[in-house]
Amino acid sequence: MIDIHAHMCWKDYDKDIDDIIARCKKELSAVIVGSARYDEGVKALELCKRYPGFLFPSLGFHPIEGGVDPEKIMELIRKNADKIVAVGEVGLDYHWEKNPEKHKKQKEVFYQFIDLAKQIKKPLVIHSWDAERECFEMVKGLDIPVVFHCFSGKRALANEIISEGFYISLSTMVLFSKNIRKVAKDVPLEQMLLETDSPFLSPEKDKDTRNYPWNIRISAAKIAKIKNIQTEDVLHSAEKNAVNIFNLKIV
């Protein structure tokens, strides 16, 4: 099984990252290490170099937390285009940012990353909190793989995303969100990916606990129950999709 988005370089993991990865290697085939800022991206590249064929880096610029210099991250992406498996997470966030003028700036930056992903021919991993419709309209027609990371939009839009041939990544939110369970029911296995967004979105929602990549198995079990299929069918399909979309060379 493969977690396609885990922030393994987040500070919450600093003290025991090697122990966490050791358990990950026992339970998963691979983990894509997501990033949202320059410093996190640099650390992701370094960490993945230590675990080749198991950890794979994705470099991005979070619309709220990414900082003020997207060009610095774009240059990091260009220099490491042969090492990364995706551009992201990038996109829009209207949940934390309510100012319409700042929404315009977010869109300008997002378009730059869309163009960059096209140039280097890498999948685009989208952050779209409360801006799912806007993100979808901005990427319609792209001829590179598009993944809606940690999707939390409405069921109707999920079906439009699916019809466009894009992919929806379901997080551990499926364990505590009625909306995500509705979405999970509709997303075909062929266009579904699994992620934890670790260390965030712990299955123990009401406790101050970290999330871990191996918790995608719990999500898969919930999705399997919703779809009335076997957990292993969900995990196998999501893994196959991840390998194909991100061109993962697992060893």
Phi and psi in degrees as a GROMACS rama.xvg file:
@    title "Ramachandran Plot"
@    xaxis  label "Phi"
@    yaxis  label "Psi"
@TYPE xy
-131.149  126.989  ILE-2
-91.0554  115.9  ASP-3
-88.9872  1.67444  ILE-4
-159.525  99.6628  HIS-5
-136.17  131.708  ALA-6
-86.5488  73.5167  HIS-7
-68.3766  -16.3547  MET-8
-101.005  14.7431  CYS-9
-72.7124  148.163  TRP-10
-58.3454  -26.1211  LYS-11
-60.3859  -21.8803  ASP-12
-98.6992  -4.97218  TYR-13
-55.3531  -40.8667  ASP-14
-75.3983  -20.8178  LYS-15
-142.297  31.7098  ASP-16
-60.3374  -39.239  ILE-17
-67.0342  -35.7413  ASP-18
-66.3116  -40.2301  ASP-19
-64.4343  -43.6539  ILE-20
-66.5536  -35.7725  ILE-21
-59.7459  -42.8046  ALA-22
-69.3696  -39.7385  ARG-23
-55.7688  -41.9985  CYS-24
-66.6292  -24.9277  LYS-25
-76.7936  -28.0845  LYS-26
-112.681  -18.7079  GLU-27
-124.326  162.094  LEU-28
-85.9756  -32.2192  SER-29
-167.352  162.79  ALA-30
-136.929  131.975  VAL-31
-92.065  122.341  ILE-32
-88.6745  106.162  VAL-33
-81.0414  155.555  GLY-34
-143.845  157.585  SER-35
-132.745  -6.31347  ALA-36
-144.225  166.565  ARG-37
-60.6774  -51.6402  TYR-38
-61.9341  -38.2888  ASP-39
-67.1946  -37.4933  GLU-40
-63.9023  -42.2002  GLY-41
-61.516  -43.9823  VAL-42
-64.9335  -37.1036  LYS-43
-63.2427  -42.6509  ALA-44
-61.1321  -43.1561  LEU-45
-66.3522  -43.0714  GLU-46
-65.6265  -44.5623  LEU-47
-66.0515  -28.8344  CYS-48
-65.3612  -30.1404  LYS-49
-75.8983  -22.3538  ARG-50
-129.071  63.419  TYR-51
-64.4791  141.959  PRO-52
79.7719  -1.48561  GLY-53
-125.453  -47.6701  PHE-54
-101.236  136.519  LEU-55
-131.355  130.715  PHE-56
-88.0924  144.986  PRO-57
-128.341  126.265  SER-58
-107.709  132.881  LEU-59
-149.722  -176.274  GLY-60
-138.516  105.913  PHE-61
-68.793  134.513  HIS-62
-63.8017  -18.5398  PRO-63
-108.862  -46.3652  ILE-64
-99.3508  1.51502  GLU-65
-72.0827  -19.1828  GLY-66
105.775  -159.156  GLY-67
-117.85  5.79342  VAL-68
-130.707  73.6107  ASP-69
-61.2088  -29.4282  PRO-70
-61.587  -34.1275  GLU-71
-62.1189  -40.2517  LYS-72
-73.6568  -37.4743  ILE-73
-61.7982  -37.7468  MET-74
-67.1668  -38.3566  GLU-75
-61.5363  -39.3118  LEU-76
-64.9617  -46.2493  ILE-77
-59.7708  -43.4117  ARG-78
-67.7768  -23.7089  LYS-79
-119.095  26.48  ASN-80
-59.0714  -29.1285  ALA-81
-81.9161  -10.5776  ASP-82
-103.605  -28.0751  LYS-83
-87.0724  158.128  ILE-84
-106.853  -9.21454  VAL-85
-164.616  161.957  ALA-86
-102.912  118.568  VAL-87
151.021  157.974  GLY-88
-91.2427  139.28  GLU-89
-139.292  158.917  VAL-90
150.136  -138.66  GLY-91
-130.048  148.758  LEU-92
-139.219  103.512  ASP-93
-100.035  1.79991  TYR-94
-73.1115  -50.5295  HIS-95
-90.6032  -24.21  TRP-96
-110.396  116.112  GLU-97
-102.881  -10.998  LYS-98
-74.8891  116.346  ASN-99
-57.9911  -33.9162  PRO-100
-65.9426  -37.5647  GLU-101
-74.3042  -25.7219  LYS-102
-62.1136  -40.2003  HIS-103
-61.0182  -42.9155  LYS-104
-64.1034  -41.3736  LYS-105
-57.6713  -42.5939  GLN-106
-64.5673  -41.7687  LYS-107
-57.992  -45.9455  GLU-108
-67.5063  -42.2921  VAL-109
-59.9407  -42.9404  PHE-110
-58.8074  -36.2832  TYR-111
-63.7352  -40.5754  GLN-112
-73.5129  -33.1239  PHE-113
-60.0928  -47.1913  ILE-114
-62.2538  -39.4169  ASP-115
-64.8892  -43.5674  LEU-116
-60.538  -39.2016  ALA-117
-64.2876  -42.4429  LYS-118
-62.4237  -43.3389  GLN-119
-95.1892  1.86984  ILE-120
57.3429  51.8901  LYS-121
-119.265  151.679  LYS-122
-58.8267  151.298  PRO-123
-108.579  122.909  LEU-124
-106.401  115.97  VAL-125
-103.366  131.012  ILE-126
-95.3919  126.007  HIS-127
-142.567  35.6707  SER-128
-63.2086  118.86  TRP-129
58.4871  19.9895  ASP-130
-139.68  29.321  ALA-131
-61.5679  -43.5694  GLU-132
-61.8603  -46.0365  ARG-133
-62.1027  -43.0053  GLU-134
-61.8649  -43.7743  CYS-135
-60.5758  -45.429  PHE-136
-63.7956  -30.773  GLU-137
-75.667  -22.7789  MET-138
-111.236  -1.79189  VAL-139
-56.0224  134.315  LYS-140
91.0491  -6.2425  GLY-141
-63.1468  142.806  LEU-142
-104.58  21.6169  ASP-143
-114.583  159.132  ILE-144
-62.0135  136.359  PRO-145
-122.377  126.394  VAL-146
-119.044  122.299  VAL-147
-87.1637  97.927  PHE-148
-69.2141  138.088  HIS-149
48.3216  50.2777  CYS-150
-61.2528  131.703  PHE-151
-134.433  19.0516  SER-152
-81.0447  -170.52  GLY-153
-82.7633  159.045  LYS-154
-60.5459  -41.6613  ARG-155
-62.9556  -42.3632  ALA-156
-68.5804  -37.1364  LEU-157
-55.7982  -40.0932  ALA-158
-68.8946  -32.7673  ASN-159
-66.7027  -41.6067  GLU-160
-60.1908  -43.9467  ILE-161
-62.4326  -43.7417  ILE-162
-62.7589  -28.8782  SER-163
-76.2515  -9.89313  GLU-164
90.3802  10.2194  GLY-165
-86.6041  179.465  PHE-166
-119.903  146.922  TYR-167
-117.331  125.066  ILE-168
-99.7398  119.97  SER-169
-95.8953  128.53  LEU-170
-96.391  -176.17  SER-171
-67.3387  -2.97664  THR-172
-61.6602  -21.1032  MET-173
-60.3527  -19.9276  VAL-174
-78.8758  -19.8094  LEU-175
-136.918  11.3383  PHE-176
-120.811  118.367  SER-177
-62.2111  -38.3341  LYS-178
-61.8366  -45.111  ASN-179
-67.4266  -32.2422  ILE-180
-66.3023  -35.8769  ARG-181
-65.0776  -42.4254  LYS-182
-62.2146  -44.8911  VAL-183
-58.7967  -34.4432  ALA-184
-62.3502  -33.3182  LYS-185
-90.5276  -29.3962  ASP-186
-69.5001  121.517  VAL-187
-68.5647  149.345  PRO-188
-56.3226  -31.4666  LEU-189
-67.3096  -16.219  GLU-190
-124.623  21.9819  GLN-191
-109.376  138.011  MET-192
-125.438  162.882  LEU-193
-122.323  142.107  LEU-194
-152.536  163.083  GLU-195
-109.812  -24.25  THR-196
58.0498  30.2944  ASP-197
-52.9927  147.049  SER-198
-85.7724  9.9142  PRO-199
-84.8429  170.849  PHE-200
60.135  44.1579  LEU-201
-58.4626  142.1  SER-202
-57.9533  -26.473  PRO-203
-87.6339  71.6811  GLU-204
-54.7552  -35.9473  LYS-205
-90.4622  5.73704  ASP-206
-118.401  152.532  LYS-207
-84.2049  72.0961  ASP-208
-124.42  155.133  THR-209
-79.4762  152.801  ARG-210
-95.0811  157.615  ASN-211
-137.12  149.822  TYR-212
-55.0031  -33.2873  PRO-213
-67.8154  -10.7814  TRP-214
-72.7308  -3.96246  ASN-215
-63.3691  -22.7117  ILE-216
-64.8757  -37.8223  ARG-217
-65.54  -42.5967  ILE-218
-61.34  -44.2828  SER-219
-61.3032  -37.843  ALA-220
-64.3279  -40.7263  ALA-221
-65.5197  -43.6534  LYS-222
-63.7002  -40.4061  ILE-223
-62.0701  -40.2518  ALA-224
-64.1719  -41.5226  LYS-225
-62.0461  -40.9081  ILE-226
-90.8219  -4.29052  LYS-227
59.6768  46.9328  ASN-228
-132.92  -175.635  ILE-229
-87.5279  145.735  GLN-230
-56.4225  -42.1297  THR-231
-63.733  -29.0646  GLU-232
-65.414  -40.8404  ASP-233
-65.1884  -47.836  VAL-234
-64.0461  -43.3843  LEU-235
-64.446  -44.5701  HIS-236
-65.2641  -45.1839  SER-237
-62.4275  -37.9527  ALA-238
-66.36  -44.3618  GLU-239
-59.9671  -43.3282  LYS-240
-61.1754  -45.3872  ASN-241
-61.2868  -44.3842  ALA-242
-60.1969  -43.5146  VAL-243
-71.7096  -45.303  ASN-244
-65.5142  -46.1792  ILE-245
-96.9877  2.14569  PHE-246
52.6881  50.9876  ASN-247
-77.0435  131.789  LEU-248
-105.198  85.9904  LYS-249
-83.5436  137.048  ILE-250
